[in-house]
Amino acid sequence: MNKFLLVFRMDITTPEAQPTPVQMQGYMEQWGEWISSLAAQDRLAAGGNHLSAEGRVLRPHGITTDGPYTEHKESMAGYILVNAVDMEEAVQLAKGCPILLGEGTSVEVRPVAGM
């Protein structure tokens, strides 16, 4: 088995794009079901988490800005590691991610080298 990083991207900075508490509850139930299914298939690897909307970005020449790095309202919202035979299988696992039910979201799949 190989390890793959699934990076979850969505708009975490625009207030209007944030789910209501009721929506969040539904999303978390779907998320829990998906994560449980990955674990039951022995595809969920150790590591991964939800990320805070806070942060700092450091750039050359001593420039530091507050907040996470955002590009086109697709901030990195979290990540997990999965076990898969190859990229195709990792992509198939990622297709079940409930974040893809939202608008302006994405899941990036990347092989993890050296693990």
Secondary structure in CASP SS format (residue, H / E / C, confidence):
PFRMAT SS
TARGET T0000
AUTHOR 0000-0000-0000
METHOD secondary structure of the structure
MODEL  1
M C 1.00
N E 1.00
K E 1.00
F E 1.00
L E 1.00
L E 1.00
V E 1.00
F E 1.00
R E 1.00
M E 1.00
D C 1.00
I C 1.00
T C 1.00
T C 1.00
P H 1.00
E H 1.00
A H 1.00
Q C 1.00
P C 1.00
T C 1.00
P H 1.00
V H 1.00
Q H 1.00
M H 1.00
Q H 1.00
G H 1.00
Y H 1.00
M H 1.00
E H 1.00
Q H 1.00
W H 1.00
G H 1.00
E H 1.00
W H 1.00
I H 1.00
S H 1.00
S H 1.00
L H 1.00
A H 1.00
A H 1.00
Q C 1.00
D C 1.00
R C 1.00
L E 1.00
A E 1.00
A E 1.00
G E 1.00
G E 1.00
N E 1.00
H E 1.00
L C 1.00
S C 1.00
A C 1.00
E C 1.00
G C 1.00
R E 1.00
V E 1.00
L E 1.00
R E 1.00
P H 1.00
H H 1.00
G H 1.00
I E 1.00
T E 1.00
T E 1.00
D E 1.00
G C 1.00
P C 1.00
Y C 1.00
T C 1.00
E C 1.00
H C 1.00
K C 1.00
E C 1.00
S E 1.00
M E 1.00
A E 1.00
G E 1.00
Y E 1.00
I E 1.00
L E 1.00
V E 1.00
N E 1.00
A E 1.00
V C 1.00
D C 1.00
M H 1.00
E H 1.00
E H 1.00
A H 1.00
V H 1.00
Q H 1.00
L H 1.00
A H 1.00
K C 1.00
G C 1.00
C C 1.00
P H 1.00
I H 1.00
L H 1.00
L H 1.00
G C 1.00
E C 1.00
G C 1.00
T C 1.00
S E 1.00
V E 1.00
E E 1.00
V E 1.00
R E 1.00
P E 1.00
V C 1.00
A C 1.00
G C 1.00
M C 1.00
END
